Amino acid sequence: MLDSREKEEMKTLSEALEKAGYTQISYQIVHTTSRITSVRGPESVKKQDSKDAVYIVEAALNGQKGRTYWSTLPDSRLLLSMMQENIDALGKTDMGKSCEKNVDNSGCVKEICGHHLEESFVWEDHETVLDILQAAKKKAYEFPQTDLVEYLGYEQHLEEIYVLGPGKNILMDATGYHSLRADMKAEKNEAEKNKDVSYARGCCYGKSLHDMSAEKLALTVAEEAGAGIGAKPIKSGKYPVILKNSVMAEILEAYIPAFYADRIKNDRSAIAGMEGKRVAAENVTLKEVPDLKKGRICRRIDDEGVPVKEKYLIKDGIFETKLVNRTMAEELKLEPTGNGFKESPKSDVGIGITNVILKPEHDRAKGEKWSILDLKKKMGHGILVTDVDGVFAGTNVMNGTFSLIVKGRKIEDGQDQEAFCQVTIAGNFFEMLQHIQEMADDYTSTYPDCASVMAPSVYVGELAVSGI
């Protein structure tokens, strides 16, 4: 929570700004607490605790907008100096009615939000975590061909977000996650000729360490690394393709901006003009769920203080909702969707997401679960893509195309065969969505430094493959 010192200092700063003629004064404050416990190789251990704060101050002077950000609250003289420098650097910005709406909290929550995650967040001590990680690492080294546990780590991360508008309302939110990550290297035995090396990685999330199995993750990643031994390019052609859950989530993340209203308005999205039209197979749903179980970003309000809403981006294969912040909502005469987020303290409020999940629209029969093994049996012959490189360099949100370097395994009669690498898959993302054949129920999320996008393994139909 904000302490009395912070509140008093902000009151003093506001008085100084008002005295200097500033209006529309607002603050955003982010308190971050993080604890990382990790093991590497045979002996290396790391224990790290950190606490950080970012204070963002915005105000207007004579129709010009200024913004400064700090790791500690400054004195009023320094704030006024830096605010003026920022205004001079940015140049004149029309602050008119739209800007008033951007900072006014009318229509938003009028009191401190009751999302006290910081009170219920479970913190594990380093030694408890270390015992579990060391046991998991030992299991990974027992797996044939495991050469090196490059990283096995557990991160606990909590953010408290405060939005203070001109109306003196304090809107509080909090989001946090617990994550396990593993990176493994596998290698052929010393006695074998043409020694070969393969790498694999994995990540999972939970509400606490006990929601996840470090041993299971370590063994899964070690097995995947071992399966990549001996990989080589395959022949070029059209192949039926299954994208593993982590690969599907990573590619999907790159195309989420296609749903941002500013991109759609400026024809910088492959689905501009497609609202209400089919952009995916009939049984495909893409949904934003702010309080998604296993999701990483649990927000009640966005960075403008607008309540975050659950919404369909795609429903029954139809493009249903474009995402807006306050500025775009006013311009397009739409209701704000709660997607006004800052990319960094330096940036204006843009458009962003909490948690987005890809799943079948219609629930399966009671008790029916599809695994990646079921997808392989359904496909019969083709390839399974298990990892992808350079996603953001190889994707184009404006026209939907992609060309990506991948690795994985050939599938014959529903069974894994030899591994492949240095192969390129190419196509159009939204055309691929329209040809989805089936999805598994093995959901996973992107890594902590990415947007929170969750997806299952997906049999996407045929794609062009360039190999040898």
C-alpha positions as CSV (number, residue, x, y, z in Angstrom):
1,M,0.0,0.0,0.0
2,L,1.0,3.6,-0.4
3,D,2.6,4.8,2.9
4,S,1.9,8.1,4.6
5,R,5.3,9.5,3.4
6,E,4.4,8.9,-0.2
7,K,1.0,10.5,0.2
8,E,2.4,13.5,1.9
9,E,5.1,14.0,-0.7
10,M,2.6,13.7,-3.5
11,K,0.4,16.3,-1.8
12,T,3.3,18.7,-1.6
13,L,4.2,18.1,-5.3
14,S,0.6,18.7,-6.4
15,E,0.5,22.0,-4.4
16,A,3.8,23.1,-6.1
17,L,2.5,22.2,-9.6
18,E,-0.8,24.0,-9.0
19,K,1.0,27.1,-7.7
20,A,3.1,27.1,-10.9
21,G,-0.1,27.0,-13.0
22,Y,-0.2,23.3,-13.9
23,T,-3.6,21.5,-14.2
24,Q,-4.8,17.9,-14.9
25,I,-2.2,16.6,-12.5
26,S,-2.1,12.8,-12.2
27,Y,0.2,10.1,-10.9
28,Q,0.9,6.4,-11.6
29,I,2.9,4.5,-9.0
30,V,4.2,1.0,-9.4
31,H,5.8,-0.9,-6.5
32,T,7.5,-4.1,-7.7
33,T,8.7,-6.9,-5.4
34,S,10.6,-9.9,-6.9
35,R,12.3,-13.0,-5.6
36,I,14.3,-15.3,-7.9
37,T,15.8,-18.6,-6.8
38,S,17.8,-20.6,-9.4
39,V,20.3,-23.3,-10.0
40,R,22.7,-23.8,-12.9
41,G,25.1,-26.6,-13.9
42,P,26.5,-28.9,-11.2
43,E,27.0,-26.3,-8.5
44,S,25.8,-22.8,-9.2
45,V,23.1,-21.3,-7.0
46,K,21.6,-17.8,-7.1
47,K,19.2,-16.1,-4.6
48,Q,18.0,-12.6,-5.5
49,D,15.5,-10.3,-3.8
50,S,14.6,-6.9,-5.2
51,K,12.2,-4.1,-4.5
52,D,11.7,-1.2,-6.9
53,A,9.3,1.7,-7.4
54,V,8.4,3.9,-10.4
55,Y,6.7,7.3,-9.9
56,I,5.1,8.8,-13.1
57,V,3.8,12.4,-12.8
58,E,1.8,13.9,-15.7
59,A,0.4,17.5,-15.8
60,A,-0.6,20.2,-18.4
61,L,0.7,23.8,-18.6
62,N,-0.9,26.2,-21.1
63,G,-2.2,23.5,-23.3
64,Q,1.1,21.5,-23.2
65,K,1.5,18.1,-21.7
66,G,4.4,17.1,-19.6
67,R,5.5,13.8,-18.0
68,T,8.4,12.8,-15.7
69,Y,9.3,9.5,-14.1
70,W,11.4,8.7,-11.1
71,S,12.6,5.8,-8.9
72,T,12.0,8.1,-5.9
73,L,9.7,11.1,-5.5
74,P,11.7,14.3,-6.2
75,D,11.6,17.6,-4.4
76,S,9.2,20.1,-5.9
77,R,11.9,22.4,-7.4
78,L,13.5,19.5,-9.4
79,L,10.0,18.2,-10.5
80,L,9.1,21.6,-11.9
81,S,12.4,21.9,-13.7
82,M,12.1,18.4,-15.3
83,M,8.4,18.9,-16.2
84,Q,9.3,22.1,-18.1
85,E,12.2,20.4,-19.9
86,N,9.9,17.5,-20.9
87,I,7.3,20.0,-22.2
88,D,9.9,21.8,-24.2
89,A,11.3,18.5,-25.6
90,L,7.9,17.2,-26.6
91,G,6.6,20.4,-28.1
92,K,3.0,21.6,-28.1
93,T,0.3,19.0,-27.7
94,D,-3.4,19.8,-27.9
95,M,-4.8,19.1,-24.5
96,G,-8.4,19.9,-25.3
97,K,-11.4,18.0,-24.3
98,S,-10.1,14.6,-25.2
99,C,-7.1,15.0,-22.9
100,E,-9.4,16.1,-20.1
101,K,-11.3,12.8,-20.5
102,N,-8.1,10.9,-20.6
103,V,-7.1,12.0,-17.1
104,D,-10.5,12.5,-15.6
105,N,-11.7,9.5,-13.5
106,S,-15.4,10.0,-14.2
107,G,-17.0,6.7,-15.1
108,C,-14.3,4.7,-13.3
109,V,-14.1,3.2,-9.9
110,K,-14.4,6.0,-7.3
111,E,-12.6,4.4,-4.4
112,I,-9.5,2.4,-3.7
113,C,-10.1,-0.9,-5.5
114,G,-10.6,-4.0,-3.3
115,H,-8.0,-6.1,-5.1
116,H,-5.6,-6.8,-2.2
117,L,-3.4,-9.4,-3.9
118,E,-0.4,-8.2,-2.0
119,E,-2.1,-9.4,1.2
120,S,-2.8,-13.0,-0.2
121,F,0.3,-13.4,-2.3
122,V,2.3,-16.4,-1.0
123,W,6.0,-15.9,-0.6
124,E,8.3,-18.9,-0.5
125,D,11.7,-18.6,1.2
126,H,14.8,-19.3,-0.8
127,E,15.9,-22.4,1.1
128,T,12.5,-24.2,0.6
129,V,12.6,-23.4,-3.1
130,L,16.3,-24.4,-3.4
131,D,15.6,-27.9,-2.0
132,I,12.9,-28.5,-4.6
133,L,15.0,-27.2,-7.4
134,Q,18.1,-29.2,-6.5
135,A,16.0,-32.4,-6.4
136,A,14.5,-31.6,-9.8
137,K,18.0,-30.8,-11.2
138,K,19.2,-34.2,-9.9
139,K,16.3,-35.9,-11.8
140,A,17.1,-34.1,-15.0
141,Y,20.7,-35.2,-14.9
142,E,19.5,-38.8,-14.6
143,F,17.8,-38.5,-17.9
144,P,19.8,-40.0,-20.8
145,Q,21.8,-37.5,-22.8
146,T,21.3,-34.6,-20.4
147,D,24.6,-32.7,-20.6
148,L,23.8,-29.5,-18.8
149,V,21.0,-27.9,-16.7
150,E,21.6,-24.4,-18.1
151,Y,19.0,-22.9,-15.9
152,L,16.3,-24.1,-13.5
153,G,14.6,-21.2,-11.7
154,Y,11.6,-20.1,-9.7
155,E,10.4,-16.5,-9.8
156,Q,8.0,-14.8,-7.5
157,H,6.8,-11.4,-8.8
158,L,4.3,-8.9,-7.4
159,E,3.3,-5.5,-8.7
160,E,1.1,-3.0,-6.9
161,I,-0.3,-0.3,-9.2
162,Y,-1.8,3.0,-8.1
163,V,-3.5,5.5,-10.3
164,L,-4.2,8.9,-8.8
165,G,-6.3,11.3,-11.0
166,P,-7.2,15.0,-10.7
167,G,-10.3,14.0,-8.8
168,K,-8.2,12.8,-5.9
169,N,-9.4,9.3,-6.3
170,I,-6.9,6.6,-5.6
171,L,-7.4,3.5,-7.7
172,M,-5.3,0.5,-6.6
173,D,-4.6,-2.7,-8.4
174,A,-2.1,-5.6,-8.0
175,T,-0.9,-8.4,-10.2
176,G,1.6,-11.2,-9.5
177,Y,2.7,-14.6,-10.6
178,H,4.9,-17.6,-9.6
179,S,6.8,-19.1,-12.5
180,L,9.1,-22.1,-13.0
181,R,11.6,-22.0,-16.0
182,A,14.0,-24.7,-17.3
183,D,16.7,-24.6,-20.0
184,M,18.5,-27.8,-20.8
185,K,21.3,-29.0,-23.1
186,A,21.5,-32.6,-24.4
187,E,24.5,-34.1,-26.1
188,K,25.5,-37.5,-27.6
189,N,27.7,-39.8,-25.5
190,E,31.4,-39.1,-25.7
191,A,32.0,-42.5,-27.4
192,E,29.8,-41.6,-30.4
193,K,31.3,-40.0,-33.5
194,N,30.0,-36.7,-34.8
195,K,29.0,-35.4,-31.3
196,D,25.7,-33.6,-31.5
197,V,24.1,-31.0,-29.2
198,S,20.4,-30.1,-28.7
199,Y,18.7,-27.4,-26.5
200,A,15.2,-27.1,-25.1
201,R,13.3,-24.8,-22.7
202,G,10.1,-24.7,-20.9
203,C,8.0,-22.5,-18.5
204,C,4.9,-22.9,-16.3
205,Y,2.9,-20.8,-13.9
206,G,0.9,-21.3,-10.7
207,K,-0.5,-19.5,-7.6
208,S,2.4,-20.9,-5.5
209,L,5.3,-23.4,-5.8
210,H,3.0,-26.2,-4.8
211,D,0.7,-25.6,-7.8
212,M,3.6,-26.7,-10.0
213,S,6.1,-29.6,-10.3
214,A,9.7,-28.5,-10.8
215,E,10.6,-32.2,-11.3
216,K,8.0,-32.7,-14.0
217,L,9.1,-29.5,-15.8
218,A,12.8,-30.5,-15.6
219,L,12.1,-34.0,-16.9
220,T,9.9,-32.7,-19.7
221,V,12.5,-30.2,-20.9
222,A,15.3,-32.7,-20.6
223,E,13.3,-35.2,-22.7
224,E,12.6,-32.6,-25.3
225,A,16.3,-31.7,-25.5
226,G,17.3,-35.3,-25.8
227,A,14.7,-35.8,-28.6
228,G,16.4,-33.1,-30.7
229,I,19.7,-35.0,-30.9
230,G,20.6,-35.7,-34.5
231,A,18.2,-33.1,-36.0
232,K,18.7,-32.1,-39.6
233,P,16.7,-30.3,-42.3
234,I,13.9,-32.1,-44.1
235,K,12.7,-31.8,-47.7
236,S,10.8,-28.8,-48.8
237,G,7.1,-29.1,-49.5
238,K,3.6,-28.8,-48.1
239,Y,3.2,-30.5,-44.7
240,P,0.4,-31.0,-42.3
241,V,1.6,-29.2,-39.2
242,I,1.0,-29.3,-35.4
243,L,2.3,-26.3,-33.5
244,K,3.2,-27.2,-29.9
245,N,1.4,-25.1,-27.3
246,S,4.5,-22.9,-26.5
247,V,5.0,-22.2,-30.2
248,M,1.4,-21.4,-30.8
249,A,1.4,-19.0,-27.8
250,E,4.6,-17.3,-29.0
251,I,3.3,-16.8,-32.6
252,L,-0.2,-15.7,-31.4
253,E,1.4,-13.0,-29.2
254,A,3.0,-11.4,-32.2
255,Y,-0.4,-10.9,-33.9
256,I,-2.4,-9.6,-30.9
257,P,-1.7,-6.0,-32.0
258,A,-3.8,-6.7,-35.1
259,F,-6.8,-6.3,-32.7
260,Y,-5.7,-2.8,-31.5
261,A,-8.0,-0.1,-32.7
262,D,-5.3,2.4,-33.6
263,R,-3.7,-0.1,-36.0
264,I,-7.1,-1.0,-37.5
265,K,-8.0,2.7,-38.0
266,N,-4.7,3.3,-39.8
267,D,-4.9,0.1,-41.9
268,R,-1.9,-1.3,-40.2
269,S,-3.7,-4.5,-39.3
270,A,-4.4,-7.6,-41.4
271,I,-7.9,-7.6,-40.2
272,A,-8.8,-4.0,-40.7
273,G,-12.4,-3.8,-42.0
274,M,-13.1,-7.4,-40.9
275,E,-15.2,-6.7,-37.8
276,G,-18.2,-9.0,-37.8
277,K,-16.6,-11.2,-40.5
278,R,-14.9,-14.6,-40.3
279,V,-11.2,-14.6,-39.5
280,A,-10.8,-18.1,-38.0
281,A,-12.4,-21.5,-38.1
282,E,-15.9,-21.7,-36.7
283,N,-14.9,-23.4,-33.5
284,V,-12.1,-20.9,-32.7
285,T,-12.3,-18.5,-29.7
286,L,-9.8,-15.8,-28.7
287,K,-10.7,-14.2,-25.4
288,E,-9.3,-11.7,-23.0
289,V,-9.8,-12.8,-19.4
290,P,-8.4,-10.4,-16.8
291,D,-8.7,-12.9,-13.9
292,L,-7.8,-16.0,-16.0
293,K,-6.7,-19.0,-13.8
294,K,-3.1,-19.6,-14.6
295,G,-2.9,-16.2,-16.3
296,R,0.0,-14.0,-15.5
297,I,-1.6,-10.5,-15.5
298,C,-4.5,-10.2,-13.1
299,R,-5.7,-6.6,-13.4
300,R,-9.0,-5.0,-12.3
301,I,-8.3,-1.5,-13.8
302,D,-6.0,-0.4,-16.7
303,D,-3.4,2.3,-16.4
304,E,-6.1,4.9,-17.0
305,G,-8.2,3.7,-14.1
306,V,-10.8,2.1,-16.4
307,P,-12.3,-1.2,-15.2
308,V,-10.8,-4.1,-17.3
309,K,-13.5,-6.2,-19.0
310,E,-13.7,-9.8,-20.1
311,K,-14.2,-9.9,-23.9
312,Y,-14.1,-11.9,-27.0
313,L,-11.7,-10.9,-29.7
314,I,-12.8,-13.8,-31.9
315,K,-16.0,-15.8,-31.2
316,D,-17.2,-18.7,-33.4
317,G,-14.4,-17.6,-35.8
318,I,-15.9,-14.1,-36.1
319,F,-13.8,-11.0,-35.3
320,E,-15.9,-9.5,-32.5
321,T,-14.0,-6.8,-30.6
322,K,-11.3,-4.3,-31.3
323,L,-9.3,-3.1,-28.3
324,V,-9.3,0.6,-27.3
325,N,-7.9,3.0,-24.7
326,R,-9.8,6.2,-23.7
327,T,-8.4,8.2,-26.6
328,M,-9.4,5.7,-29.3
329,A,-12.7,5.0,-27.6
330,E,-13.7,8.7,-27.8
331,E,-12.4,9.1,-31.3
332,L,-14.4,6.0,-32.5
333,K,-17.4,6.7,-30.2
334,L,-17.0,3.4,-28.4
335,E,-17.0,2.4,-24.8
336,P,-13.5,2.0,-23.3
337,T,-12.6,-1.6,-23.1
338,G,-10.1,-1.3,-20.3
339,N,-7.1,-1.8,-22.5
340,G,-5.2,1.5,-21.9
341,F,-1.8,0.4,-20.8
342,K,1.7,2.0,-20.8
343,E,4.4,0.0,-22.5
344,S,7.0,1.7,-20.2
345,P,7.2,4.7,-17.8
346,K,8.4,6.9,-20.7
347,S,5.5,6.2,-23.0
348,D,2.0,7.5,-23.4
349,V,-0.9,5.2,-22.5
350,G,-1.2,2.9,-25.5
351,I,-3.3,-0.2,-26.1
352,G,-2.4,-3.5,-24.4
353,I,-3.9,-6.7,-22.9
354,T,-4.1,-8.6,-19.6
355,N,-4.5,-12.3,-20.4
356,V,-5.6,-13.6,-23.8
357,I,-6.4,-17.3,-24.4
358,L,-7.0,-19.3,-27.6
359,K,-9.4,-22.2,-27.2
360,P,-12.2,-24.1,-28.9
361,E,-15.5,-22.1,-28.7
362,H,-17.6,-25.1,-27.8
363,D,-16.9,-27.2,-24.7
364,R,-16.0,-30.8,-25.4
365,A,-18.2,-33.7,-24.2
366,K,-18.0,-34.1,-20.5
367,G,-14.7,-35.6,-19.5
368,E,-13.3,-35.6,-23.0
369,K,-9.7,-34.2,-23.2
370,W,-7.5,-34.0,-26.2
371,S,-3.7,-34.3,-25.8
372,I,-1.0,-33.7,-28.2
373,L,-0.9,-37.4,-28.8
374,D,-4.5,-37.2,-30.0
375,L,-3.5,-34.5,-32.4
376,K,-0.7,-36.6,-33.8
377,K,-3.1,-39.5,-34.3
378,K,-5.6,-37.3,-36.1
379,M,-2.9,-35.8,-38.3
380,G,-1.2,-39.2,-39.1
381,H,1.7,-37.9,-41.2
382,G,3.3,-34.4,-41.0
383,I,5.5,-32.5,-38.7
384,L,5.4,-31.3,-35.0
385,V,7.0,-27.9,-34.5
386,T,8.4,-27.8,-31.0
387,D,10.4,-24.5,-31.0
388,V,10.6,-21.3,-33.1
389,D,13.2,-18.6,-33.5
390,G,12.9,-14.9,-34.3
391,V,9.1,-14.6,-34.1
392,F,8.8,-10.8,-34.1
393,A,11.3,-10.5,-37.0
394,G,9.5,-13.1,-39.0
395,T,5.9,-11.9,-38.6
396,N,4.0,-9.1,-40.3
397,V,0.9,-7.7,-38.4
398,M,-0.1,-5.5,-41.4
399,N,-0.7,-8.4,-43.8
400,G,-0.7,-11.4,-41.5
401,T,2.2,-13.2,-43.2
402,F,4.9,-15.1,-41.4
403,S,8.2,-16.9,-42.3
404,L,9.8,-18.6,-39.2
405,I,12.8,-20.8,-38.6
406,V,11.6,-23.8,-36.6
407,K,12.6,-27.2,-35.3
408,G,10.7,-30.3,-34.2
409,R,10.0,-33.9,-35.3
410,K,8.5,-35.7,-38.2
411,I,5.3,-37.6,-37.5
412,E,4.5,-40.9,-39.2
413,D,1.4,-43.0,-38.4
414,G,0.8,-40.7,-35.4
415,Q,4.2,-41.4,-33.9
416,D,7.3,-39.3,-33.4
417,Q,10.2,-40.0,-35.8
418,E,13.5,-38.3,-36.5
419,A,14.1,-34.7,-35.4
420,F,14.5,-31.8,-37.8
421,C,16.0,-28.3,-37.5
422,Q,16.9,-25.2,-39.6
423,V,13.5,-25.4,-41.4
424,T,11.3,-22.5,-42.3
425,I,7.5,-22.6,-42.2
426,A,5.6,-19.8,-44.0
427,G,2.0,-18.7,-44.4
428,N,-0.6,-16.2,-43.4
429,F,-1.6,-16.3,-39.7
430,F,-5.3,-15.5,-40.2
431,E,-5.6,-18.0,-43.1
432,M,-4.0,-20.5,-40.8
433,L,-6.6,-19.8,-38.1
434,Q,-9.3,-20.5,-40.7
435,H,-7.8,-24.0,-41.3
436,I,-7.4,-25.1,-37.7
437,Q,-8.3,-28.8,-37.6
438,E,-8.2,-29.4,-33.8
439,M,-6.8,-28.1,-30.5
440,A,-5.5,-30.0,-27.5
441,D,-6.2,-29.2,-23.9
442,D,-2.5,-28.7,-22.9
443,Y,-2.5,-24.9,-22.3
444,T,0.7,-23.0,-21.7
445,S,1.6,-19.3,-21.5
446,T,4.3,-17.2,-23.0
447,Y,7.4,-16.3,-21.0
448,P,7.4,-13.6,-18.2
449,D,9.0,-10.9,-20.3
450,C,6.3,-11.3,-23.0
451,A,2.6,-10.4,-23.2
452,S,0.4,-12.9,-21.3
453,V,-0.9,-15.1,-24.1
454,M,-2.1,-18.7,-23.5
455,A,-2.6,-21.4,-26.1
456,P,-2.8,-25.1,-26.5
457,S,-1.1,-27.3,-29.1
458,V,-2.9,-26.9,-32.4
459,Y,-3.2,-28.9,-35.6
460,V,-3.3,-26.1,-38.1
461,G,-3.6,-27.9,-41.4
462,E,-1.0,-27.6,-44.1
463,L,1.8,-25.1,-44.3
464,A,4.7,-24.4,-46.7
465,V,8.0,-25.8,-45.4
466,S,11.4,-24.9,-46.8
467,G,14.2,-27.3,-45.9
468,I,16.5,-29.0,-48.4
